[in-house]
């Protein structure tokens, strides 16, 4: 069984036991998070929501919080001898899917 969920403005295809990274959530490491925004549940039969599937949820365990790799944001203005370099690291939460209920 798999599900397509929405969290942090992005959509993810998840299965039981899958570990994946999402935008930072306000939950402690080791706790459980329930995601109610389930767009689709698949398996033997497919259940598509409008926009979300009723009474479907995905239970995940919070493994850790971290920061992604450093990205360079570089701006250059032509003919002005002007430029600006700035770094960015995105915060994330690593989740592990425990169960999918539909």
C-alpha positions as CSV (number, residue, x, y, z in Angstrom):
1,X,0.0,0.0,0.0
2,X,1.2,3.5,-0.8
3,X,-0.1,7.0,-0.4
4,X,0.6,10.4,-1.9
5,X,0.7,13.1,0.9
6,X,1.1,16.8,1.0
7,X,3.3,18.5,3.6
8,X,5.3,21.7,3.4
9,X,3.8,22.7,0.1
10,X,5.2,19.6,-1.6
11,X,3.8,16.2,-2.5
12,X,5.5,12.8,-1.6
13,X,4.8,9.2,-2.6
14,X,5.3,7.2,0.6
15,X,5.2,3.5,1.6
16,X,5.5,1.8,5.0
17,X,9.1,1.8,6.2
18,X,10.2,4.6,3.8
19,X,12.5,7.4,5.2
20,X,12.2,10.8,3.6
21,X,13.0,14.5,4.2
22,X,10.4,17.2,4.5
23,X,10.4,20.9,5.3
24,X,11.1,21.5,9.0
25,X,8.2,20.4,11.3
26,X,7.8,21.6,14.9
27,X,8.0,18.1,16.5
28,X,10.6,16.6,18.7
29,X,12.9,13.8,17.5
30,X,11.5,10.4,18.5
31,X,7.9,11.6,18.5
32,X,5.1,10.6,16.1
33,X,3.5,12.9,13.5
34,X,0.1,12.3,11.9
35,X,-0.3,13.7,8.4
36,X,-4.0,14.1,7.4
37,X,-3.4,15.7,3.9
38,X,-3.6,12.4,2.0
39,X,-4.2,13.0,-1.7
40,X,-4.4,9.4,-2.9
41,X,-4.2,5.9,-1.4
42,X,-3.1,3.1,-3.7
43,X,-2.6,-0.6,-3.6
44,X,-5.2,-3.2,-4.6
45,X,-7.7,-0.5,-5.2
46,X,-7.0,3.2,-5.8
47,X,-8.8,5.9,-3.8
48,X,-8.4,9.4,-5.1
49,X,-9.4,12.4,-2.9
50,X,-11.2,15.6,-3.8
51,X,-8.8,17.1,-2.8
52,X,-8.1,14.9,0.2
53,X,-9.1,11.3,1.0
54,X,-11.6,11.3,3.9
55,X,-10.5,9.5,7.1
56,X,-7.1,8.7,5.6
57,X,-3.9,9.4,7.5
58,X,-0.2,8.6,7.5
59,X,1.6,8.1,10.8
60,X,5.3,8.9,10.8
61,X,8.1,8.8,13.3
62,X,10.4,11.9,13.5
63,X,14.0,10.6,13.2
64,X,16.0,13.8,13.2
65,X,16.2,17.4,12.3
66,X,19.0,18.8,10.2
67,X,20.2,21.2,7.6
68,X,20.7,20.6,3.9
69,X,23.9,21.3,1.9
70,X,25.0,24.9,1.4
71,X,23.8,26.5,-1.8
72,X,25.4,29.6,-3.3
73,X,23.0,32.4,-4.3
74,X,25.0,34.8,-6.6
75,X,23.6,38.1,-7.9
76,X,25.5,40.1,-10.5
77,X,24.5,43.4,-12.0
78,X,26.0,44.0,-15.5
79,X,27.9,47.1,-16.3
80,X,27.9,48.2,-12.6
81,X,30.8,46.2,-11.2
82,X,28.4,45.1,-8.5
83,X,27.9,41.6,-7.2
84,X,26.6,39.8,-4.1
85,X,27.2,36.3,-2.9
86,X,25.0,34.7,-0.3
87,X,24.8,31.2,1.1
88,X,21.6,29.3,2.1
89,X,21.0,26.0,4.0
90,X,17.5,24.7,4.2
91,X,16.2,23.1,7.4
92,X,14.6,19.7,7.1
93,X,13.0,17.0,9.2
94,X,13.6,13.3,8.4
95,X,10.6,11.1,8.8
96,X,10.0,7.3,8.7
97,X,6.5,6.1,7.7
98,X,5.1,3.7,10.3
99,X,1.5,3.1,9.0
100,X,-0.9,4.2,6.4
101,X,-4.6,4.0,7.2
102,X,-7.4,4.6,4.7
